[in-house]
Amino acid sequence: MRFVPENSYRRRICLSLSGRTFSECLQQLGDAPFAELRLDRIEMNEKEISDLVDSGYEWIIAVREPFFEKKNYAELFNASLTGKIRFIDFDFKIIQDMRVQKLLKTAREAGFKMMFSWHDFEKTPDREFLMKKRNEISEADPDAIKMVCMGNDMEDAGVILYVYRNFKNITAFCLGEECCETRITAMKWGIGISYAHPDGAESTAPGQFSYSDMLAFGEILDKKGEFNE
């Protein structure tokens, strides 16, 4: 895998793989320097997971509740802990589940950084609710937070972006077409991570841009100097 500088805008765009098999995911990965592997969505054995992660440059490994329907989920999770991982992403809604706690303990003892995610797939709650939720998640001591809500009108965009206020270790944006520009803003604020679906493949979330489109947006922002600290 070709080296990509730390300050490259390409490392702000996380390619969210939608393939299920090893060959599908490997093809989608291409030369992307940063990708997300949703363990609940794939149909791979331990060796295939390990080989895929080894084939990439940098990863977010995401754990969602359906993953625990797999009988060998612990072994599959351990197989993913190879290569370079930026974050292991656990759904905050199930963070107290003892199965999650065991995986979390394994990951922390191995020295990986944690991201706790929270989603509302129907609406964007008001500012007060989101700030309280952000603080609640922060108290669980993750290294980063991801907050994603359905955007139903332009006011929701302003509400979701408010959670960045006085807080750096977060990425937050809206689902859906109405507020899709918040996905572009997410590349600039907080931890500076946004997500894209593979070119020519299905979107993994409503309102998600293709990888090529996000690269184009990132290049424009980079040329304008909007990624400077």
Secondary structure by P-SEA (a helix, b strand, c coil): cccccccccccccccccccccaaaaaaaaccccbbbbccccccccaaaaaaaaaacccbbbbbccccccccaaaaaaaaacccccccccccccccccaaaaaaaaaaaaabbbbbbbbbbccccccaaaaaaaaaaaaaacccbbbbbbbbccaaaaaaaaccccccccbbbbbccccccaaaaaaacccccccccccccccccccccccaaaaaaaaaaaaaaccccc
